[in-house]
């Protein structure tokens, strides 16, 4: 994940997240509190498992955990919409 700008990092995180949503639909194909907790937990897992280079990159680009959480939530909304769920 050696992306050089914030948008590229966002895209990478969202691609990873959607891959998880597709692989584990029982955990993510809902809008209830548990599914949303799973999305936040996924973002935290990505954040905590970064390699040293990724930590440096994120610091340099001003990326923080809130960004990872926002991006996984946006990916979750797109995943739900793609699977026929309506969002409020």
MARTI-119927 format. One line per field, with one value per residue: residue number from 1; residue in one letter; x, z, y of N, C-alpha, C, O, CB in turn. Coordinates in nm, 4 decimals. Last residue first. Glycine has a CB too. Example, Ala and Ser with C-alpha at 12.3 -4.5 7.8 and 13.67 -1.06 7.14 Angstrom:
BEGIN
nr: (2_1)
rest: (S_A)
n_xx: (1.2850_1.3190)
n_zz: (0.7080_0.7800)
n_yy: (-0.2250_-0.5690)
ca_xx: (1.3670_1.2300)
ca_zz: (0.7140_0.7800)
ca_yy: (-0.1060_-0.4500)
c_xx: (1.2900_1.3200)
c_zz: (0.7870_0.7800)
c_yy: (0.0030_-0.3300)
o_xx: (1.3409_1.4236)
o_zz: (0.8039_0.8465)
o_yy: (0.1138_-0.3319)
cb_xx: (1.4084_1.1308)
cb_zz: (0.5725_0.9046)
cb_yy: (-0.0598_-0.4473)
//
This chain:
BEGIN
nr: (88_87_86_85_84_83_82_81_80_79_78_77_76_75_74_73_72_71_70_69_68_67_66_65_64_63_62_61_60_59_58_57_56_55_54_53_52_51_50_49_48_47_46_45_44_43_42_41_40_39_38_37_36_35_34_33_32_31_30_29_28_27_26_25_24_23_22_21_20_19_18_17_16_15_14_13_12_11_10_9_8_7_6_5_4_3_2_1)
rest: (X_X_X_X_X_X_X_X_X_X_X_X_X_X_X_X_X_X_X_X_X_X_X_X_X_X_X_X_X_X_X_X_X_X_X_X_X_X_X_X_X_X_X_X_X_X_X_X_X_X_X_X_X_X_X_X_X_X_X_X_X_X_X_X_X_X_X_X_X_X_X_X_X_X_X_X_X_X_X_X_X_X_X_X_X_X_X_X)
n_xx: (-3.1180_-3.0804_-3.1761_-3.0014_-2.8857_-2.6138_-2.5323_-2.5904_-2.3898_-2.1582_-2.1886_-2.1713_-1.9094_-1.7626_-1.8180_-1.6919_-1.4290_-1.3898_-1.4232_-1.2074_-0.9893_-1.0272_-0.9863_-0.7126_-0.5712_-0.3392_-0.1395_0.0684_0.2513_0.1059_0.0899_0.3635_0.4231_0.2506_0.3600_0.6084_0.5276_0.1929_-0.1127_-0.2945_-0.4569_-0.6120_-0.7527_-0.8926_-1.0507_-1.2145_-1.3446_-1.4894_-1.6712_-1.8066_-1.9143_-2.0917_-2.2710_-2.3710_-2.4907_-2.6930_-2.7897_-2.7842_-2.6112_-2.3914_-2.1830_-2.1836_-2.2698_-2.0670_-1.7725_-1.6855_-1.7911_-1.6528_-1.3876_-1.3984_-1.4531_-1.2002_-1.0240_-1.1362_-1.0932_-0.8143_-0.7669_-0.8924_-0.7350_-0.4916_-0.5602_-0.6174_-0.3660_-0.0810_0.0801_0.0853_0.1711_0.0833)
n_zz: (0.4260_0.1583_0.0416_-0.1203_-0.3445_-0.3550_-0.3854_-0.1293_0.0177_-0.0989_-0.0279_0.2509_0.2681_0.1780_0.3884_0.5951_0.5149_0.5292_0.8032_0.9050_0.7889_0.9113_1.1798_1.1840_0.9282_0.7220_0.6369_0.4866_0.6849_0.8123_0.6005_0.5660_0.8156_0.7987_0.5797_0.6758_0.8814_0.8106_0.9927_1.1664_1.2631_1.0341_0.9925_1.2382_1.2103_1.0005_1.1346_1.3252_1.1597_1.0653_1.3015_1.3660_1.1583_1.2330_1.4802_1.4102_1.0616_0.7970_0.6205_0.5456_0.7185_0.7947_0.5725_0.3821_0.3456_0.0924_0.0651_0.2681_0.1838_-0.0497_0.0634_0.1876_-0.0294_-0.1506_0.0517_0.0561_-0.2049_-0.1964_0.0014_-0.1311_-0.3363_-0.1889_-0.0785_-0.2470_-0.2849_-0.1608_-0.0980_0.0000)
n_yy: (0.5444_0.3184_0.0032_-0.2587_-0.3774_-0.3876_-0.1312_-0.0384_-0.1723_-0.0622_0.2062_0.1794_0.0814_0.2975_0.4736_0.3299_0.3397_0.6188_0.6706_0.5210_0.6518_0.9040_0.8429_0.7846_1.0039_1.1679_1.3400_1.2493_1.1744_0.9708_0.7880_0.7272_0.6089_0.3895_0.2604_0.1849_0.0023_-0.1177_-0.1472_-0.2503_-0.0468_0.0152_-0.2221_-0.2281_-0.0024_-0.0906_-0.3014_-0.1596_-0.0306_-0.2581_-0.3628_-0.1599_-0.2021_-0.4512_-0.3783_-0.1943_-0.2484_-0.2786_-0.5412_-0.7186_-0.7964_-1.0598_-1.1937_-1.1476_-1.1643_-1.0914_-0.8357_-0.7050_-0.7363_-0.5816_-0.3356_-0.2910_-0.2716_-0.0448_0.1442_0.1542_0.2529_0.5036_0.6299_0.6401_0.8152_1.0467_1.1120_0.9662_0.7419_0.4048_0.1415_-0.1179)
ca_xx: (-3.1904_-3.0258_-3.1962_-3.0508_-3.0287_-2.6849_-2.5072_-2.6685_-2.5318_-2.1813_-2.1861_-2.2920_-2.0207_-1.7588_-1.8590_-1.8369_-1.4927_-1.3775_-1.5114_-1.3450_-1.0102_-1.0338_-1.1184_-0.8102_-0.5844_-0.4458_-0.2407_-0.0506_0.2898_0.1465_-0.0323_0.2850_0.4934_0.2363_0.2233_0.6013_0.5984_0.3376_-0.0275_-0.2060_-0.3629_-0.5274_-0.6632_-0.7995_-0.9511_-1.1284_-1.2624_-1.3848_-1.5764_-1.7407_-1.8192_-1.9785_-2.1958_-2.3009_-2.3824_-2.5792_-2.8095_-2.7628_-2.7194_-2.5044_-2.1865_-2.1340_-2.3492_-2.1924_-1.8440_-1.6442_-1.8329_-1.7993_-1.4332_-1.3598_-1.5568_-1.3239_-1.0052_-1.1303_-1.2295_-0.8874_-0.7123_-0.9373_-0.8795_-0.5027_-0.5158_-0.7228_-0.4773_-0.1723_0.1458_0.0191_0.2647_0.0000)
ca_zz: (0.4639_0.2751_0.0384_0.0042_-0.3400_-0.3262_-0.4963_-0.2432_0.0443_-0.1018_-0.1701_0.1899_0.3158_0.1008_0.2522_0.6005_0.5217_0.4012_0.7043_0.9431_0.7613_0.7648_1.1372_1.1995_1.0626_0.7303_0.7312_0.4140_0.5865_0.8865_0.6556_0.4572_0.7703_0.9087_0.5710_0.5614_0.9137_0.8192_0.8946_1.0986_1.3552_1.0974_0.8882_1.2030_1.3178_0.9823_1.0170_1.3683_1.2385_0.9711_1.2248_1.4553_1.1623_1.1046_1.4756_1.4913_1.2067_0.8447_0.7032_0.4593_0.6676_0.8913_0.6950_0.3748_0.4713_0.1481_-0.0280_0.2698_0.3083_-0.0564_-0.0177_0.2656_0.0723_-0.2240_0.0118_0.1764_-0.1625_-0.2922_0.0207_-0.0086_-0.3697_-0.2693_0.0079_-0.2155_-0.2601_-0.2351_-0.1050_0.0000)
ca_yy: (0.6678_0.3842_0.1464_-0.2005_-0.3546_-0.5123_-0.2233_0.0102_-0.1967_-0.2064_0.1687_0.2355_0.0000_0.1733_0.5078_0.3550_0.2081_0.5493_0.7331_0.4893_0.5092_0.8888_0.8921_0.6764_0.9487_1.0676_1.3880_1.2942_1.2762_1.0910_0.8464_0.7855_0.7293_0.4855_0.3120_0.2761_0.1261_-0.1343_-0.0782_-0.3450_-0.1115_0.1160_-0.1709_-0.3350_-0.0060_0.0263_-0.3285_-0.2519_0.0493_-0.1675_-0.4431_-0.1855_-0.0770_-0.4371_-0.4767_-0.1514_-0.2480_-0.1423_-0.4901_-0.6850_-0.6592_-0.9606_-1.2061_-1.0715_-1.1926_-1.2205_-0.9406_-0.7066_-0.7985_-0.7224_-0.4003_-0.3021_-0.3757_-0.1721_0.1099_0.1129_0.1238_0.4021_0.6108_0.5609_0.6786_0.9839_1.0738_1.0753_0.8696_0.5118_0.2538_0.0000)
c_xx: (-3.0996_-3.1040_-3.1466_-3.0703_-3.0861_-2.8327_-2.5809_-2.6523_-2.6184_-2.3295_-2.2142_-2.2999_-2.1517_-1.8747_-1.8625_-1.8907_-1.6446_-1.4418_-1.5087_-1.4435_-1.1546_-1.0618_-1.1349_-0.9494_-0.6921_-0.4495_-0.3607_-0.1607_0.1676_0.1777_-0.0015_0.1617_0.4142_0.3027_0.1965_0.4628_0.5888_0.4014_0.1200_-0.1158_-0.2623_-0.4180_-0.5629_-0.7020_-0.8477_-1.0175_-1.1649_-1.2897_-1.4592_-1.6350_-1.7397_-1.8711_-2.0762_-2.2160_-2.3028_-2.4627_-2.6805_-2.7808_-2.6867_-2.6273_-2.3120_-2.1601_-2.3086_-2.2773_-1.9768_-1.7238_-1.8005_-1.8538_-1.5852_-1.4025_-1.5252_-1.4324_-1.1346_-1.1119_-1.2340_-1.0286_-0.7888_-0.8909_-0.9304_-0.6498_-0.5249_-0.6866_-0.5879_-0.2953_0.0504_0.0740_0.2070_0.0885)
c_zz: (0.4540_0.3012_0.1685_-0.0148_-0.2101_-0.2979_-0.4791_-0.3637_-0.0739_-0.0816_-0.1871_0.0426_0.2547_0.1410_0.1640_0.4623_0.5302_0.4045_0.5731_0.8436_0.7930_0.7276_0.9859_1.1542_1.0670_0.8725_0.7427_0.5059_0.5155_0.7898_0.7339_0.5119_0.6625_0.8698_0.6815_0.5488_0.8003_0.8420_0.9191_0.9940_1.2852_1.1814_0.9480_1.0949_1.2901_1.0864_0.9926_1.2535_1.2849_1.0441_1.1268_1.3833_1.2567_1.1040_1.3461_1.4830_1.2798_0.9955_0.7408_0.5423_0.5885_0.8483_0.7998_0.5016_0.4759_0.2710_0.0297_0.1802_0.3123_0.0680_-0.0353_0.1867_0.1494_-0.1271_-0.0674_0.1386_-0.0415_-0.2494_-0.0703_0.0189_-0.2478_-0.3060_-0.0699_-0.1417_-0.2287_-0.1912_-0.1870_0.0000)
c_yy: (0.7880_0.5128_0.2059_-0.0520_-0.3015_-0.4908_-0.3553_-0.0832_-0.1547_-0.2376_0.0200_0.1976_0.0492_0.0826_0.3826_0.3908_0.2234_0.4119_0.6555_0.5474_0.4709_0.7436_0.8814_0.7194_0.8410_1.0140_1.2960_1.3472_1.3347_1.2056_0.9734_0.8553_0.8025_0.6171_0.4135_0.3393_0.2292_0.0033_-0.1095_-0.2795_-0.2022_0.0500_-0.0730_-0.2924_-0.1148_0.0283_-0.2133_-0.2857_-0.0376_-0.0840_-0.3564_-0.2667_-0.0876_-0.3101_-0.4657_-0.2494_-0.2107_-0.1337_-0.3461_-0.6474_-0.6218_-0.8164_-1.1021_-1.0821_-1.1179_-1.2617_-1.0789_-0.8178_-0.8083_-0.7983_-0.5482_-0.3744_-0.3999_-0.2888_-0.0197_0.0693_0.0697_0.2631_0.4995_0.5302_0.5875_0.8393_1.0007_1.0215_0.9848_0.6468_0.3686_0.1253)
o_xx: (-3.1423_-3.1494_-3.1686_-2.9893_-3.2079_-2.8977_-2.6072_-2.7488_-2.7093_-2.3875_-2.2857_-2.4068_-2.2339_-1.9318_-1.9550_-1.9975_-1.7182_-1.5035_-1.6131_-1.5382_-1.2174_-1.1482_-1.2444_-1.0226_-0.7549_-0.3458_-0.4717_-0.2639_0.1631_0.1353_-0.0740_0.1321_0.3997_0.2451_0.1269_0.4496_0.5640_0.3371_0.1643_-0.0503_-0.1550_-0.3008_-0.4439_-0.5828_-0.7288_-0.9024_-1.0466_-1.1688_-1.3441_-1.5228_-1.6201_-1.7517_-1.9707_-2.1030_-2.1798_-2.3471_-2.5741_-2.7866_-2.5753_-2.7318_-2.3365_-2.1596_-2.3897_-2.3498_-1.9977_-1.7406_-1.8799_-1.9505_-1.6397_-1.4485_-1.6161_-1.4966_-1.1736_-1.1767_-1.3282_-1.0778_-0.8240_-0.9672_-1.0035_-0.6847_-0.5620_-0.7731_-0.6447_-0.3235_0.0958_0.1101_0.2751_0.0792)
o_zz: (0.4817_0.2085_0.2760_-0.0809_-0.1924_-0.2354_-0.5763_-0.4351_-0.1138_-0.1540_-0.2791_-0.0063_0.2114_0.0561_0.0847_0.4233_0.4784_0.3061_0.5132_0.8038_0.7172_0.6443_0.9373_1.0959_0.9656_0.9309_0.7702_0.4580_0.4873_0.8109_0.7234_0.4742_0.6671_0.8888_0.6593_0.5121_0.8257_0.8242_1.0328_0.9159_1.3397_1.1719_0.9167_1.1030_1.3158_1.0539_0.9671_1.2735_1.2839_0.9956_1.1072_1.4014_1.2297_1.0551_1.3488_1.4793_1.2193_1.0513_0.7188_0.5353_0.5665_0.9310_0.8831_0.5347_0.5635_0.2975_0.0167_0.2153_0.3556_0.0588_-0.0357_0.2391_0.1733_-0.1412_-0.0519_0.1885_-0.0380_-0.2570_-0.0257_0.0553_-0.2600_-0.3063_-0.0204_-0.1431_-0.1875_-0.0749_-0.2739_0.0919)
o_yy: (0.9001_0.5800_0.1500_0.0129_-0.2998_-0.5746_-0.4261_-0.1102_-0.2275_-0.3185_-0.0197_0.1609_-0.0315_0.0141_0.3645_0.3436_0.1394_0.3709_0.6298_0.4795_0.3970_0.7159_0.8529_0.6394_0.8105_0.9825_1.3414_1.3941_1.4544_1.3192_1.0724_0.9687_0.9247_0.7242_0.5127_0.4561_0.3470_0.1067_-0.1254_-0.3486_-0.2282_0.0866_-0.0775_-0.3220_-0.0958_0.0577_-0.2359_-0.2971_0.0062_-0.0688_-0.3780_-0.2429_-0.0301_-0.3104_-0.4704_-0.2071_-0.1975_-0.0241_-0.2985_-0.7120_-0.5032_-0.7253_-1.0617_-0.9883_-1.0340_-1.3808_-1.1721_-0.8853_-0.9098_-0.9121_-0.6313_-0.4654_-0.5142_-0.3926_-0.0974_-0.0319_-0.0482_0.1668_0.4111_0.4179_0.4707_0.7517_0.9034_0.9017_1.0916_0.6649_0.4230_0.2066)
cb_xx: (-3.2471_-2.8751_-3.3440_-2.9540_-3.0949_-2.6211_-2.3586_-2.6255_-2.5760_-2.0968_-2.0501_-2.2946_-2.0284_-1.6241_-1.7635_-1.8688_-1.4396_-1.2320_-1.4704_-1.3754_-0.9115_-0.9017_-1.1385_-0.8150_-0.6166_-0.4239_-0.2871_-0.1050_0.3862_0.2699_-0.1043_0.2443_0.6324_0.2983_0.1218_0.6366_0.7451_0.3943_-0.0507_-0.2881_-0.4389_-0.6122_-0.7439_-0.8754_-1.0191_-1.2107_-1.3513_-1.4471_-1.6474_-1.8448_-1.8929_-2.0252_-2.2869_-2.4020_-2.4385_-2.6219_-2.8591_-2.8582_-2.7404_-2.5374_-2.0685_-1.9856_-2.3345_-2.2734_-1.7574_-1.4987_-1.7638_-1.8551_-1.3826_-1.2097_-1.5696_-1.3734_-0.8923_-1.0150_-1.2902_-0.8923_-0.5621_-0.8851_-0.9567_-0.4386_-0.3708_-0.7480_-0.5349_-0.2145_0.2279_-0.1340_0.3981_-0.0952)
cb_zz: (0.6068_0.2565_0.0147_0.1213_-0.3711_-0.2088_-0.5098_-0.2807_0.1704_0.0060_-0.2333_0.2057_0.4699_0.1211_0.1919_0.7006_0.6431_0.3626_0.6803_1.0833_0.8438_0.6987_1.1818_1.3451_1.1629_0.6270_0.6908_0.3310_0.4835_0.9756_0.7454_0.3558_0.7173_1.0405_0.5792_0.4322_0.9438_0.6895_0.9005_1.0330_1.4571_1.1849_0.7755_1.1577_1.4550_0.9903_0.8928_1.4243_1.3607_0.9018_1.1490_1.5825_1.2053_0.9872_1.4904_1.6359_1.2543_0.7748_0.8304_0.3662_0.5820_0.9125_0.7531_0.2566_0.5932_0.1831_-0.1654_0.2250_0.4293_-0.0754_-0.1555_0.3075_0.1696_-0.3278_-0.0700_0.2807_-0.1291_-0.4335_-0.0071_0.1120_-0.4236_-0.3972_0.0762_-0.3443_-0.3780_-0.2148_-0.1650_0.1216)
cb_yy: (0.6571_0.4136_0.1813_-0.2281_-0.4770_-0.5817_-0.2494_0.1537_-0.1219_-0.2766_0.2042_0.3887_0.0033_0.1005_0.6132_0.4683_0.1279_0.5364_0.8796_0.5415_0.4218_0.9362_1.0382_0.6300_1.0596_0.9514_1.5241_1.1807_1.2164_1.0610_0.7451_0.6776_0.6931_0.4296_0.1971_0.2020_0.0956_-0.2020_0.0745_-0.4526_-0.1916_0.2100_-0.1027_-0.4574_-0.0299_0.1557_-0.3510_-0.3800_0.1135_-0.0750_-0.5544_-0.2595_0.0383_-0.4345_-0.6182_-0.1345_-0.3854_-0.0457_-0.5783_-0.8027_-0.6370_-0.9799_-1.3467_-1.1188_-1.1537_-1.2160_-0.9220_-0.5703_-0.7193_-0.7350_-0.3315_-0.1633_-0.3367_-0.1701_0.2223_0.2280_0.1372_0.4343_0.7425_0.6357_0.6801_1.0660_1.1978_1.1496_0.9057_0.5064_0.2084_-0.0008)
//
